[in-house]
Each structure stands twice: as C-alpha cells, then as structure tokens.
Amino acid sequence: MSNNLLTVSEVARILRVDDATVRRWVKQGVLEAVVLPHVHSRQVYRIKRETLDRVLGESDIQ
C-alpha cells in the first residue's frame, strides 16, 4: 500500500511544481490528501496515487 501513497515532494516532482504549491493545493481542497499524525508544526500529507492520476487527467489545476 505504501506505493499508493506519495509524499508532497514526490507529487511536486511529478507535477513539476514546488512543494509549497502542492501543500497549498491540499489546503485549498484541490488535491485530496491523507493527514498523518505529526510531532512538528508542519502538517504531514500523503497523496493517493489514484488522486494524482485523476488530477493528471484534468487540465483545470492552476
């Protein structure tokens, strides 16, 4: 199952955007993400591969 969950950095690399852009899209609800338990102040997200595949099929993400 770990293959199906991507880090913010992995998604950013695939979409050719900055990590901050991916985080912003998650916060705005553009990308659906799983929020993992975390110790630090920054949220830890994982994006499902199927969510990314769906986004790649759409052209209205900006």
KOLGU-4560 file (N, C-alpha, C; in nm, 3 decimals, padded with zeros to 5 digits):
<recs>
<n_xx: 00.082 n_yy: -00.120 n_zz: 00.000 ca_xx: 00.000 ca_yy: 00.000 ca_zz: 00.000 c_xx: 00.085 c_yy: 00.125 c_zz: 00.000 mol: A seq: 1 type: MET>
<n_xx: 00.208 n_yy: 00.118 n_zz: 00.052 ca_xx: 00.293 ca_yy: 00.237 ca_zz: 00.056 c_xx: 00.322 c_yy: 00.291 c_zz: -00.084 mol: A seq: 2 type: SER>
<n_xx: 00.314 n_yy: 00.205 n_zz: -00.187 ca_xx: 00.335 ca_yy: 00.250 ca_zz: -00.324 c_xx: 00.221 c_yy: 00.343 c_zz: -00.368 mol: A seq: 3 type: ASN>
<n_xx: 00.106 n_yy: 00.328 n_zz: -00.303 ca_xx: -00.011 ca_yy: 00.405 ca_zz: -00.342 c_xx: -00.016 c_yy: 00.541 c_zz: -00.275 mol: A seq: 4 type: ASN>
<n_xx: 00.069 n_yy: 00.564 n_zz: -00.177 ca_xx: 00.073 ca_yy: 00.694 ca_zz: -00.108 c_xx: 00.202 c_yy: 00.766 c_zz: -00.143 mol: A seq: 5 type: LEU>
<n_xx: 00.188 n_yy: 00.887 n_zz: -00.192 ca_xx: 00.304 ca_yy: 00.966 ca_zz: -00.235 c_xx: 00.327 c_yy: 01.082 c_zz: -00.139 mol: A seq: 6 type: LEU>
<n_xx: 00.453 n_yy: 01.118 n_zz: -00.121 ca_xx: 00.486 ca_yy: 01.234 ca_zz: -00.039 c_xx: 00.459 c_yy: 01.362 c_zz: -00.117 mol: A seq: 7 type: THR>
<n_xx: 00.459 n_yy: 01.472 n_zz: -00.046 ca_xx: 00.442 ca_yy: 01.604 ca_zz: -00.109 c_xx: 00.554 c_yy: 01.626 c_zz: -00.211 mol: A seq: 8 type: VAL>
<n_xx: 00.675 n_yy: 01.590 n_zz: -00.174 ca_xx: 00.789 ca_yy: 01.608 ca_zz: -00.265 c_xx: 00.776 c_yy: 01.525 c_zz: -00.392 mol: A seq: 9 type: SER>
<n_xx: 00.729 n_yy: 01.402 n_zz: -00.378 ca_xx: 00.710 ca_yy: 01.316 ca_zz: -00.495 c_xx: 00.605 c_yy: 01.374 c_zz: -00.589 mol: A seq: 10 type: GLU>
<n_xx: 00.495 n_yy: 01.420 n_zz: -00.534 ca_xx: 00.388 ca_yy: 01.480 ca_zz: -00.615 c_xx: 00.438 c_yy: 01.607 c_zz: -00.681 mol: A seq: 11 type: VAL>
<n_xx: 00.511 n_yy: 01.688 n_zz: -00.606 ca_xx: 00.566 ca_yy: 01.813 ca_zz: -00.663 c_xx: 00.659 c_yy: 01.783 c_zz: -00.780 mol: A seq: 12 type: ALA>
<n_xx: 00.742 n_yy: 01.683 n_zz: -00.766 ca_xx: 00.834 ca_yy: 01.646 ca_zz: -00.874 c_xx: 00.757 c_yy: 01.598 c_zz: -00.998 mol: A seq: 13 type: ARG>
<n_xx: 00.655 n_yy: 01.516 n_zz: -00.978 ca_xx: 00.574 ca_yy: 01.465 ca_zz: -01.089 c_xx: 00.501 c_yy: 01.579 c_zz: -01.161 mol: A seq: 14 type: ILE>
<n_xx: 00.445 n_yy: 01.673 n_zz: -01.083 ca_xx: 00.369 ca_yy: 01.783 ca_zz: -01.141 c_xx: 00.458 c_yy: 01.902 c_zz: -01.183 mol: A seq: 15 type: LEU>
<n_xx: 00.587 n_yy: 01.892 n_zz: -01.149 ca_xx: 00.684 ca_yy: 01.997 ca_zz: -01.180 c_xx: 00.645 c_yy: 02.132 c_zz: -01.118 mol: A seq: 16 type: ARG>
<n_xx: 00.613 n_yy: 02.125 n_zz: -00.988 ca_xx: 00.582 ca_yy: 02.244 ca_zz: -00.911 c_xx: 00.660 c_yy: 02.237 c_zz: -00.781 mol: A seq: 17 type: VAL>
<n_xx: 00.655 n_yy: 02.342 n_zz: -00.704 ca_xx: 00.723 ca_yy: 02.348 ca_zz: -00.574 c_xx: 00.641 c_yy: 02.273 c_zz: -00.469 mol: A seq: 18 type: ASP>
<n_xx: 00.708 n_yy: 02.223 n_zz: -00.366 ca_xx: 00.639 ca_yy: 02.156 ca_zz: -00.255 c_xx: 00.531 c_yy: 02.246 c_zz: -00.195 mol: A seq: 19 type: ASP>
<n_xx: 00.561 n_yy: 02.375 n_zz: -00.183 ca_xx: 00.465 ca_yy: 02.470 ca_zz: -00.125 c_xx: 00.337 c_yy: 02.477 c_zz: -00.207 mol: A seq: 20 type: ALA>
<n_xx: 00.349 n_yy: 02.462 n_zz: -00.337 ca_xx: 00.231 ca_yy: 02.464 ca_zz: -00.424 c_xx: 00.143 c_yy: 02.343 c_zz: -00.397 mol: A seq: 21 type: THR>
<n_xx: 00.205 n_yy: 02.227 n_zz: -00.381 ca_xx: 00.128 ca_yy: 02.105 ca_zz: -00.350 c_xx: 00.059 c_yy: 02.121 c_zz: -00.215 mol: A seq: 22 type: VAL>
<n_xx: 00.131 n_yy: 02.173 n_zz: -00.117 ca_xx: 00.070 ca_yy: 02.194 ca_zz: 00.016 c_xx: -00.048 c_yy: 02.292 c_zz: 00.008 mol: A seq: 23 type: ARG>
<n_xx: -00.032 n_yy: 02.396 n_zz: -00.072 ca_xx: -00.140 ca_yy: 02.495 ca_zz: -00.088 c_xx: -00.262 c_yy: 02.429 c_zz: -00.153 mol: A seq: 24 type: ARG>
<n_xx: -00.238 n_yy: 02.347 n_zz: -00.257 ca_xx: -00.349 ca_yy: 02.278 ca_zz: -00.323 c_xx: -00.422 c_yy: 02.186 c_zz: -00.227 mol: A seq: 25 type: TRP>
<n_xx: -00.348 n_yy: 02.119 n_zz: -00.138 ca_xx: -00.410 ca_yy: 02.032 ca_zz: -00.039 c_xx: -00.497 c_yy: 02.116 c_zz: 00.055 mol: A seq: 26 type: VAL>
<n_xx: -00.443 n_yy: 02.227 n_zz: 00.104 ca_xx: -00.518 ca_yy: 02.313 ca_zz: 00.196 c_xx: -00.641 c_yy: 02.373 c_zz: 00.131 mol: A seq: 27 type: LYS>
<n_xx: -00.633 n_yy: 02.400 n_zz: -00.001 ca_xx: -00.746 ca_yy: 02.457 ca_zz: -00.075 c_xx: -00.847 c_yy: 02.351 c_zz: -00.118 mol: A seq: 28 type: GLN>
<n_xx: -00.812 n_yy: 02.225 n_zz: -00.099 ca_xx: -00.903 ca_yy: 02.118 ca_zz: -00.137 c_xx: -00.892 c_yy: 02.075 c_zz: -00.283 mol: A seq: 29 type: GLY>
<n_xx: -00.793 n_yy: 02.128 n_zz: -00.354 ca_xx: -00.771 ca_yy: 02.090 ca_zz: -00.495 c_xx: -00.719 c_yy: 01.948 c_zz: -00.503 mol: A seq: 30 type: VAL>
<n_xx: -00.629 n_yy: 01.912 n_zz: -00.411 ca_xx: -00.575 ca_yy: 01.776 ca_zz: -00.402 c_xx: -00.623 c_yy: 01.714 c_zz: -00.271 mol: A seq: 31 type: LEU>
<n_xx: -00.678 n_yy: 01.595 n_zz: -00.280 ca_xx: -00.719 ca_yy: 01.523 ca_zz: -00.160 c_xx: -00.595 c_yy: 01.456 c_zz: -00.101 mol: A seq: 32 type: GLU>
<n_xx: -00.580 n_yy: 01.467 n_zz: 00.030 ca_xx: -00.462 ca_yy: 01.410 ca_zz: 00.095 c_xx: -00.498 c_yy: 01.345 c_zz: 00.227 mol: A seq: 33 type: ALA>
<n_xx: -00.416 n_yy: 01.251 n_zz: 00.267 ca_xx: -00.427 ca_yy: 01.189 ca_zz: 00.398 c_xx: -00.335 c_yy: 01.267 c_zz: 00.491 mol: A seq: 34 type: VAL>
<n_xx: -00.388 n_yy: 01.309 n_zz: 00.606 ca_xx: -00.306 ca_yy: 01.382 ca_zz: 00.704 c_xx: -00.255 c_yy: 01.280 c_zz: 00.805 mol: A seq: 35 type: VAL>
<n_xx: -00.124 n_yy: 01.271 n_zz: 00.816 ca_xx: -00.062 ca_yy: 01.177 ca_zz: 00.909 c_xx: -00.040 c_yy: 01.243 c_zz: 01.045 mol: A seq: 36 type: LEU>
<n_xx: -00.039 n_yy: 01.161 n_zz: 01.151 ca_xx: -00.004 ca_yy: 01.217 ca_zz: 01.282 c_xx: 00.137 c_yy: 01.276 c_zz: 01.274 mol: A seq: 37 type: PRO>
<n_xx: 00.157 n_yy: 01.388 n_zz: 01.339 ca_xx: 00.288 ca_yy: 01.454 ca_zz: 01.332 c_xx: 00.325 c_yy: 01.518 c_zz: 01.465 mol: A seq: 38 type: HIS>
<n_xx: 00.453 n_yy: 01.538 n_zz: 01.484 ca_xx: 00.506 ca_yy: 01.597 ca_zz: 01.607 c_xx: 00.536 c_yy: 01.744 c_zz: 01.585 mol: A seq: 39 type: VAL>
<n_xx: 00.585 n_yy: 01.778 n_zz: 01.468 ca_xx: 00.625 ca_yy: 01.915 ca_zz: 01.438 c_xx: 00.505 c_yy: 01.999 c_zz: 01.398 mol: A seq: 40 type: HIS>
<n_xx: 00.527 n_yy: 02.128 n_zz: 01.379 ca_xx: 00.417 ca_yy: 02.219 ca_zz: 01.347 c_xx: 00.365 c_yy: 02.201 c_zz: 01.204 mol: A seq: 41 type: SER>
<n_xx: 00.448 n_yy: 02.151 n_zz: 01.115 ca_xx: 00.406 ca_yy: 02.135 ca_zz: 00.975 c_xx: 00.324 c_yy: 02.007 c_zz: 00.958 mol: A seq: 42 type: ARG>
<n_xx: 00.210 n_yy: 02.020 n_zz: 00.888 ca_xx: 00.127 ca_yy: 01.903 ca_zz: 00.859 c_xx: 00.204 c_yy: 01.805 c_zz: 00.771 mol: A seq: 43 type: GLN>
<n_xx: 00.182 n_yy: 01.678 n_zz: 00.791 ca_xx: 00.243 ca_yy: 01.574 ca_zz: 00.709 c_xx: 00.133 c_yy: 01.513 c_zz: 00.624 mol: A seq: 44 type: VAL>
<n_xx: 00.148 n_yy: 01.526 n_zz: 00.492 ca_xx: 00.047 ca_yy: 01.477 ca_zz: 00.399 c_xx: 00.100 c_yy: 01.361 c_zz: 00.316 mol: A seq: 45 type: TYR>
<n_xx: 00.007 n_yy: 01.276 n_zz: 00.273 ca_xx: 00.035 ca_yy: 01.175 ca_zz: 00.172 c_xx: -00.081 c_yy: 01.184 c_zz: 00.072 mol: A seq: 46 type: ARG>
<n_xx: -00.046 n_yy: 01.182 n_zz: -00.055 ca_xx: -00.145 ca_yy: 01.191 ca_zz: -00.161 c_xx: -00.156 c_yy: 01.055 c_zz: -00.226 mol: A seq: 47 type: ILE>
<n_xx: -00.280 n_yy: 01.008 n_zz: -00.241 ca_xx: -00.302 ca_yy: 00.878 ca_zz: -00.304 c_xx: -00.265 c_yy: 00.887 c_zz: -00.452 mol: A seq: 48 type: LYS>
<n_xx: -00.203 n_yy: 00.781 n_zz: -00.502 ca_xx: -00.166 ca_yy: 00.777 ca_zz: -00.643 c_xx: -00.288 c_yy: 00.793 c_zz: -00.731 mol: A seq: 49 type: ARG>
<n_xx: -00.401 n_yy: 00.736 n_zz: -00.693 ca_xx: -00.523 ca_yy: 00.748 ca_zz: -00.774 c_xx: -00.572 c_yy: 00.892 c_zz: -00.780 mol: A seq: 50 type: GLU>
<n_xx: -00.552 n_yy: 00.968 n_zz: -00.673 ca_xx: -00.587 ca_yy: 01.110 ca_zz: -00.674 c_xx: -00.498 c_yy: 01.185 c_zz: -00.772 mol: A seq: 51 type: THR>
<n_xx: -00.369 n_yy: 01.156 n_zz: -00.770 ca_xx: -00.277 ca_yy: 01.221 ca_zz: -00.862 c_xx: -00.309 c_yy: 01.184 c_zz: -01.006 mol: A seq: 52 type: LEU>
<n_xx: -00.340 n_yy: 01.057 n_zz: -01.031 ca_xx: -00.375 ca_yy: 01.013 ca_zz: -01.166 c_xx: -00.499 c_yy: 01.087 c_zz: -01.216 mol: A seq: 53 type: ASP>
<n_xx: -00.595 n_yy: 01.108 n_zz: -01.126 ca_xx: -00.717 ca_yy: 01.180 ca_zz: -01.162 c_xx: -00.685 c_yy: 01.326 c_zz: -01.197 mol: A seq: 54 type: ARG>
<n_xx: -00.599 n_yy: 01.388 n_zz: -01.117 ca_xx: -00.560 ca_yy: 01.528 ca_zz: -01.141 c_xx: -00.485 c_yy: 01.540 c_zz: -01.273 mol: A seq: 55 type: VAL>
<n_xx: -00.399 n_yy: 01.443 n_zz: -01.301 ca_xx: -00.323 ca_yy: 01.447 ca_zz: -01.427 c_xx: -00.415 c_yy: 01.434 c_zz: -01.548 mol: A seq: 56 type: LEU>
<n_xx: -00.532 n_yy: 01.375 n_zz: -01.528 ca_xx: -00.627 ca_yy: 01.362 ca_zz: -01.637 c_xx: -00.709 c_yy: 01.488 c_zz: -01.659 mol: A seq: 57 type: GLY>
<n_xx: -00.703 n_yy: 01.581 n_zz: -01.562 ca_xx: -00.776 ca_yy: 01.708 ca_zz: -01.572 c_xx: -00.679 c_yy: 01.818 c_zz: -01.610 mol: A seq: 58 type: GLU>
<n_xx: -00.731 n_yy: 01.923 n_zz: -01.672 ca_xx: -00.644 ca_yy: 02.032 ca_zz: -01.713 c_xx: -00.671 c_yy: 02.162 c_zz: -01.640 mol: A seq: 59 type: SER>
<n_xx: -00.765 n_yy: 02.164 n_zz: -01.544 ca_xx: -00.803 ca_yy: 02.290 ca_zz: -01.481 c_xx: -00.734 c_yy: 02.316 c_zz: -01.348 mol: A seq: 60 type: ASP>
<n_xx: -00.626 n_yy: 02.244 n_zz: -01.314 ca_xx: -00.550 ca_yy: 02.272 ca_zz: -01.191 c_xx: -00.449 c_yy: 02.382 c_zz: -01.221 mol: A seq: 61 type: ILE>
<n_xx: -00.451 n_yy: 02.487 n_zz: -01.140 ca_xx: -00.360 ca_yy: 02.601 ca_zz: -01.164 c_xx: -00.309 c_yy: 02.656 c_zz: -01.037 mol: A seq: 62 type: GLN>
</recs>
